[in-house]
Amino acid sequence: MRLSTSAVRWLRSLVLALGLLLGHHVSGAAAQADLDTLLARAEQGDYNAQCYVGHLYLSGKGVEQDFARARYWYQRVIDQQGADAKIVAHAHLVLGVLFNSGKGGRKCHETARHCFETAASQGYTDAHINLGLMYARGIGVAKDFKQALYWWRLAEEKGHPSAASYVRQLKKMMNFSG
């Protein structure tokens, strides 16, 4: 069986990222060489490597945590032509969280909502939960319990582990408020 070029690139990026994430088993020089290789691949447009680099900066594993750099790399994934739709959806989810919180740059609820909607359209239930929270709390949108319930029910239907709890709590609150 022969792997496609994109599959080989993806596997190489995965191996490099795993080496960085498990860097305590690798010497400092080897971990730095792996990071340099991964960064070079990301700079050359490898969207898998870009996503891994974004994750490394987001989590602070193998590098100093830097939300601005995480934003940069996740945005590169989104802007990458031909990137895998699921990876792009994941990047939208993470950027939504960063824009909603203001970590790594300006806080912008409108951009966060757009990012969550894009990730939700790809089936990301965490995006459904975040959209429900925005509507339930009136963050960047008019407070709208029906919209919150809509998003949380979608997440519940898709099996999100905490969605049912959000739905129950909101229904209870809506019954109390009349």
SVG drawing of the C-alpha trace seen along z (x, -y; Angstrom):
<svg xmlns="http://www.w3.org/2000/svg" viewBox="-45 -44 66 46">
<polyline fill="none" stroke="black" stroke-width="0.4" points="0.0,0.0 1.4,-3.4 0.4,-6.5 -0.4,-9.7 1.9,-12.7 -0.5,-14.5 -0.9,-11.4 2.9,-11.1 3.1,-14.8 0.4,-14.3 2.1,-11.3 5.4,-13.2 3.8,-16.2 2.0,-13.9 5.3,-12.1 7.0,-15.5 4.1,-16.8 4.0,-13.7 7.7,-14.0 7.3,-17.6 4.3,-16.8 6.2,-13.9 9.4,-16.0 10.3,-14.9 11.5,-11.7 13.7,-13.5 16.8,-15.5 16.6,-19.3 18.6,-19.5 16.4,-16.8 13.2,-18.5 14.4,-21.8 15.3,-20.1 11.8,-18.6 10.3,-22.0 12.4,-23.6 11.4,-21.0 7.7,-21.4 8.0,-25.2 9.7,-24.9 6.9,-22.6 4.3,-25.0 5.9,-28.0 6.0,-26.0 2.2,-25.7 1.6,-22.3 -1.8,-22.8 -1.3,-19.8 1.9,-21.3 0.3,-24.7 -2.4,-23.2 0.1,-21.4 2.2,-24.5 -1.0,-26.4 -1.8,-23.7 1.7,-23.8 1.5,-27.6 -2.0,-27.3 -1.1,-24.6 2.5,-25.7 3.8,-22.1 7.3,-22.2 7.2,-26.0 6.4,-28.9 2.6,-29.4 1.7,-32.3 -1.9,-32.9 -1.0,-35.5 1.2,-32.9 -1.6,-30.3 -4.0,-32.7 -1.5,-33.4 -1.1,-29.7 -4.7,-28.8 -5.5,-31.7 -2.9,-30.3 -4.8,-27.0 -8.1,-28.8 -6.4,-30.8 -4.7,-27.7 -6.2,-26.7 -7.0,-23.0 -6.8,-22.4 -8.8,-19.5 -12.3,-20.7 -12.2,-19.1 -8.9,-20.8 -10.2,-24.1 -13.3,-23.6 -11.1,-22.9 -9.1,-26.0 -12.3,-28.0 -13.4,-26.6 -10.1,-27.5 -10.0,-31.0 -13.6,-31.5 -12.5,-30.7 -9.5,-33.1 -11.6,-35.9 -14.3,-35.4 -11.8,-35.6 -9.5,-38.2 -6.5,-35.9 -3.7,-36.6 -5.2,-39.8 -8.3,-41.9 -11.6,-40.6 -14.2,-40.4 -17.5,-38.6 -18.7,-39.1 -15.6,-37.3 -16.0,-34.6 -19.6,-34.0 -18.7,-33.7 -15.9,-31.3 -18.2,-29.2 -20.9,-29.2 -18.4,-28.0 -17.2,-25.2 -20.8,-24.3 -21.6,-23.9 -18.9,-21.2 -20.5,-19.4 -18.3,-20.6 -20.5,-20.2 -18.2,-22.4 -19.0,-25.2 -22.7,-24.5 -22.2,-24.8 -20.2,-28.0 -22.9,-29.5 -25.6,-28.5 -23.5,-30.2 -23.2,-33.4 -27.0,-33.5 -27.9,-32.5 -25.6,-35.2 -26.1,-37.9 -22.4,-38.0 -22.0,-39.8 -25.6,-39.0 -29.0,-39.9 -29.8,-37.5 -32.1,-34.8 -32.9,-31.7 -34.6,-30.1 -31.5,-30.4 -29.4,-29.1 -31.8,-26.1 -31.6,-25.5 -27.8,-25.3 -27.6,-23.1 -30.3,-20.7 -28.2,-20.3 -25.2,-19.5 -27.3,-17.1 -28.5,-15.3 -24.9,-14.8 -23.9,-13.4 -22.1,-16.3 -21.5,-15.1 -22.6,-18.3 -25.3,-19.5 -28.2,-17.7 -27.3,-19.5 -27.4,-22.9 -30.8,-22.1 -32.2,-21.0 -30.9,-24.1 -32.2,-26.5 -35.6,-24.8 -35.9,-25.1 -34.9,-28.7 -37.4,-29.5 -40.2,-27.8 -39.4,-30.0 -39.3,-33.2 -42.6,-32.5"/>
</svg>
